[in-house]
Amino acid sequence: MSIVINTPTSNIGRALATRLLDAGEQITVLSRDKKKVEELRRRGARVIEGSFEETALLAEALDAAESLFWLTPPPARPDYYVWAIKCAKQAAAAAKKAGVRRAVVLSSAGAHSGPGTGPIGPARDMENEFEAALPAVVSLRPGIFMENFLQSTDMIAKAGQVFLPIPGGKRWPVVATADIADKAAGWLLDHGWTGHHRVGVHGPKDLSAEEAVAIISSELGKPVKLVEATPDQARGAMKGMGMPDFLVDIILEMYGAYRDGRMDAAEPRTPDTTTPTTLAEFARTKIVPTIKAKLAAVEAHA
């Protein structure tokens, strides 16, 4: 009996696959490009090359599987909402047909709010699809990914600033994707649980954007300023980066949900939802080295 992972090249999927292999589990991974998961194959993972949208490949991957980890990739098409739910429904049906016992679904804080939350919009319906099909489902609802701050490293390197169109003083859960993978692994390595669970994954503490930027500044050893951008400023910046209109609209819808409270976590923080990696640690090991590498590249071409 194996555990199937549909997104083994994502930050969470790859970390999860590694943890399960470390634990001696049999895993099956679905990947569009088998070269990208060669390391996992060498360690013993069964690789199915192709898209999880292909029903025949999905059925092949789920054959004789005990559990499924399901993660929907970020929006990359105008019909993302409909597509994400369709893929989840298809996967849930395939898992039920294959006799899969359990599914761990990556959802999000704010999933309870449903549509109107940008890329989080399909999450509640996706949870429902798996719960309707399988007797044992846990939907992980993490807060803001620490990795999101890596998107600001160019601006930090160039101008010492972070632009965010959200209130600077409001706090949200902030979590490292490695800790989300650990939580998923914990559920998948436990072969005895049943029922439907919606579980927060909250990082070590809630942080405001102002606090987060101050932590990054401290670890960098240089001033970094938070600039609260307006939605129009954010739209202009994203379009200037070449983002398609549909993606800009989805992201701005999510920021709007942050501003009006619909992205607030519905699950209370408890010792069980609290994860260990601090933003200071993540900044020290991931964000600061990225900024310094970009500063060095600029100096090398000066």
C-alpha positions in Angstrom: 0.0 0.0 0.0 1.4 3.4 -1.0 0.9 7.1 -0.4 0.2 9.1 -3.5 1.4 12.7 -3.9 0.0 14.7 -6.8 2.5 17.6 -6.6 6.0 16.3 -5.8 7.8 19.3 -7.3 6.1 21.9 -5.1 7.8 23.1 -1.9 5.4 21.2 0.3 5.0 18.1 -1.9 8.8 17.6 -2.3 9.4 18.1 1.5 6.6 15.7 2.2 7.8 13.0 -0.2 11.3 13.2 1.4 9.9 12.9 4.9 7.8 9.8 4.0 10.7 8.2 2.2 12.9 8.9 5.3 10.2 7.1 7.4 10.4 4.0 5.1 7.0 4.6 3.4 6.2 3.5 -0.1 5.1 6.5 -2.2 3.8 7.2 -5.7 4.3 10.6 -7.2 2.6 12.1 -10.3 4.9 14.5 -12.2 4.6 16.1 -15.7 8.4 15.7 -16.0 10.0 12.6 -14.5 13.4 14.3 -14.6 12.3 16.7 -11.9 11.6 13.8 -9.5 14.6 11.7 -10.4 16.1 12.0 -6.9 12.8 10.7 -5.4 12.8 7.8 -7.9 16.3 6.9 -7.0 15.2 6.7 -3.3 12.5 4.3 -4.2 9.5 6.4 -5.2 7.2 5.1 -7.9 6.9 7.7 -10.6 3.9 8.2 -12.9 4.8 10.7 -15.6 2.0 13.0 -16.7 -0.7 15.3 -15.3 -3.0 14.6 -12.5 -5.7 15.9 -14.8 -5.5 12.7 -16.8 -8.0 10.2 -15.4 -6.2 7.1 -16.6 -2.9 8.2 -15.0 -4.6 9.2 -11.8 -6.3 5.8 -11.6 -2.9 4.1 -12.2 -1.3 6.1 -9.4 -4.1 5.4 -7.0 -4.1 1.6 -7.7 -3.4 -0.2 -4.4 -2.9 3.1 -2.6 -3.8 3.6 1.0 -3.7 7.5 1.2 -3.6 10.5 -1.0 -2.0 13.9 -0.5 -3.7 16.5 -2.7 -2.4 20.0 -3.4 -3.8 22.3 -6.0 -1.1 24.3 -7.8 -1.4 28.1 -7.8 -3.6 29.8 -10.4 -2.3 29.6 -13.9 -5.5 29.9 -16.0 -8.5 32.2 -16.1 -10.9 29.4 -15.2 -8.9 28.5 -12.1 -11.9 28.3 -9.7 -13.9 25.9 -11.9 -10.8 23.9 -12.8 -9.6 23.4 -9.3 -12.9 22.1 -8.1 -13.2 19.8 -11.1 -9.8 18.3 -10.5 -10.6 17.8 -6.8 -13.9 16.1 -7.6 -12.2 13.9 -10.2 -9.4 13.0 -7.7 -11.9 12.3 -4.9 -14.0 10.0 -7.2 -10.9 8.2 -8.4 -9.7 7.7 -4.8 -13.0 6.3 -3.7 -13.1 3.9 -6.7 -9.5 2.7 -5.9 -10.4 2.1 -2.2 -8.2 4.8 -0.8 -8.8 5.0 2.9 -7.5 8.5 3.7 -6.8 11.9 2.1 -4.8 14.8 3.4 -5.9 17.9 1.4 -3.9 21.2 1.4 -6.5 23.9 2.0 -5.9 27.4 3.5 -6.8 29.8 6.2 -9.8 31.6 4.9 -11.3 28.5 3.2 -14.4 28.9 5.3 -15.2 32.1 3.5 -15.5 30.4 0.1 -15.6 32.3 -3.2 -14.4 35.9 -3.4 -11.0 35.1 -1.8 -8.9 34.8 -4.9 -6.9 31.6 -5.2 -8.4 30.4 -1.8 -11.9 30.6 -3.3 -12.2 27.0 -4.4 -10.7 25.5 -1.2 -14.0 25.0 0.8 -15.6 23.3 -2.2 -12.5 21.1 -2.7 -12.7 20.1 1.0 -16.3 19.2 0.5 -15.6 17.0 -2.5 -13.1 14.9 -0.7 -15.3 14.6 2.4 -18.3 13.5 0.3 -16.2 10.7 -1.3 -14.0 9.4 1.5 -14.6 8.5 5.2 -11.3 9.9 6.4 -10.1 13.4 5.3 -8.0 16.0 6.9 -7.9 19.5 5.3 -4.9 21.5 6.4 -5.6 25.2 6.6 -2.2 27.0 6.9 -1.7 30.7 7.3 0.5 33.0 5.1 3.5 31.2 3.8 6.9 32.6 4.9 8.1 31.8 1.4 5.8 34.6 0.1 8.4 37.1 1.4 10.9 35.7 -1.1 8.9 37.5 -3.7 9.9 40.8 -2.2 13.7 40.1 -2.2 14.3 42.0 -5.5 12.7 45.2 -4.0 14.5 44.7 -0.7 17.8 44.4 -2.5 17.1 47.4 -4.8 15.3 49.8 -2.5 15.1 48.3 1.0 11.4 48.2 0.8 8.5 45.7 0.9 5.3 46.7 -0.9 2.1 45.0 0.4 -1.5 46.1 -0.1 -2.7 44.9 3.3 -3.0 46.6 6.7 0.5 46.8 8.2 -0.6 46.4 11.8 -3.0 43.5 11.6 -1.7 40.0 12.6 -2.1 36.7 10.8 -0.6 33.2 11.2 2.7 33.0 9.3 4.1 29.5 8.6 7.0 27.8 6.8 6.0 25.3 4.1 8.5 22.8 5.6 6.3 22.8 8.8 3.2 22.2 6.7 4.9 19.2 5.1 5.7 17.9 8.6 2.0 18.2 9.6 0.9 16.4 6.5 3.5 13.7 7.1 2.2 13.2 10.7 -1.3 12.5 9.5 -0.1 10.3 6.6 2.1 8.2 8.9 -0.7 7.6 11.3 -2.7 4.8 9.8 -5.4 4.7 12.4 -7.4 7.9 12.2 -10.9 8.3 10.8 -13.4 11.1 10.2 -13.3 14.5 8.7 -11.0 17.2 10.2 -10.2 20.8 9.3 -7.0 21.7 11.0 -5.2 25.0 11.3 -1.4 25.2 10.7 -0.4 28.5 12.3 3.4 28.9 12.6 4.9 29.8 16.0 3.0 33.1 16.4 0.7 35.5 14.5 2.6 38.4 12.9 1.7 41.7 11.3 3.3 42.8 8.1 5.1 45.5 10.1 6.5 42.9 12.6 7.5 40.6 9.8 9.4 43.3 7.9 11.1 44.3 11.1 12.3 40.8 11.7 13.7 40.5 8.1 15.4 43.9 8.6 17.0 42.7 11.8 18.3 39.5 10.3 19.6 41.4 7.2 21.3 44.0 9.3 20.0 46.8 7.1 16.9 48.9 7.2 13.9 47.5 5.4 10.7 49.6 5.2 7.1 48.4 4.8 5.1 50.4 2.2 1.4 49.9 2.4 0.4 49.9 -1.3 -3.0 50.8 -2.5 -4.9 48.2 -4.7 -4.3 50.4 -7.8 -0.6 50.6 -7.0 -0.4 46.8 -6.5 -2.3 46.3 -9.8 0.2 48.6 -11.6 3.2 46.8 -10.1 1.9 43.3 -11.0 1.0 44.4 -14.6 4.5 45.9 -14.8 5.9 42.5 -14.0 4.1 41.1 -16.9 1.3 39.2 -15.0 -1.8 38.5 -17.0 -4.9 40.4 -16.1 -6.8 37.3 -14.8 -3.9 36.6 -12.3 -3.7 40.2 -11.2 -7.5 40.1 -10.5 -7.3 36.9 -8.5 -4.4 38.2 -6.4 -6.1 41.5 -5.7 -9.3 39.7 -4.8 -7.3 37.8 -2.2 -5.7 41.0 -0.8 -9.2 42.4 -0.5 -10.3 39.4 1.5 -7.3 40.0 3.8 -8.3 43.6 4.3 -12.0 42.8 5.2 -11.2 39.9 7.5 -12.4 37.0 5.3 -8.9 35.5 5.3 -8.7 35.4 9.1 -8.2 31.9 10.4 -11.4 30.2 11.5 -9.5 27.7 13.6 -8.2 28.9 17.0 -4.5 28.7 17.7 -3.7 25.8 20.0 -0.4 23.9 20.9 -1.3 21.4 18.1 -1.7 24.0 15.4 1.5 25.9 16.4 4.5 24.9 14.4 8.2 25.5 15.2 10.0 27.5 12.5 10.2 31.2 13.3 10.3 33.9 10.7 13.7 35.0 12.1 15.0 31.5 11.4 13.5 31.4 7.9 14.8 34.9 7.2 18.3 33.9 8.3 18.4 30.7 6.3 16.3 31.6 3.2 15.4 35.3 2.7 18.7 37.0 3.7 20.9 34.7 1.6 18.6 35.4 -1.4 18.9 39.1 -0.9 22.6 39.0 -0.5 23.0 36.9 -3.6 21.0 39.5 -5.6 23.0 42.4 -4.1 26.2 40.6 -5.1 24.9 40.1 -8.6 24.2 43.8 -8.9 27.6 44.7 -7.7 29.3 42.3 -10.0 27.6 44.0 -13.0 28.2 47.5 -11.8 
